[in-house]
Amino acid sequence: MRKDLFNLGPVFSYFFRKNDPGRHTNFNLRTMHFINKLSMAMFLVGFIVLLYRWFIR
């Protein structure tokens, strides 16, 4: 089994990375990344609620 299969470092660095001054950004790119982060956060909240309901109830 590969050890890098469950490497979650890139996932967390996506949420908490600092701005790179050499990278070009515009409104569309910032909006796309914000919506992407928001959708992943909503998915995680929904998944946690599902797990809570499954184990507690």
C-alpha positions, -999 to +999 in steps of 0.1 A: +000+000+000+013+034-009+021+058+020+012+089+001-024+077-006-038+093+026-015+123+027-038+152+037-010+179+038-020+194+004-056+196+014-049+216+045-023+238+028-050+247+002-071+263+030-043+280+049-017+290+023-004+325+022-007+348-008+021+345-033+031+380-046+044+365-078+011+349-087-013+368-109-048+370-094-080+386-106-116+388-094-127+357-112-099+335-098-105+348-063-142+341-066-137+307-079-113+297-051-137+312-025-166+292-039-145+261-040-134+265-003-170+272+007-183+241-010-157+219+006-164+234+040-202+228+035-195+192+024-174+186+055-201+201+078-227+179+062-205+148+065-199+155+101-237+159+107-243+126+089-217+108+111-232+124+142-267+113+133-255+078+124-235+072+156-256+091+181-292+083+170 
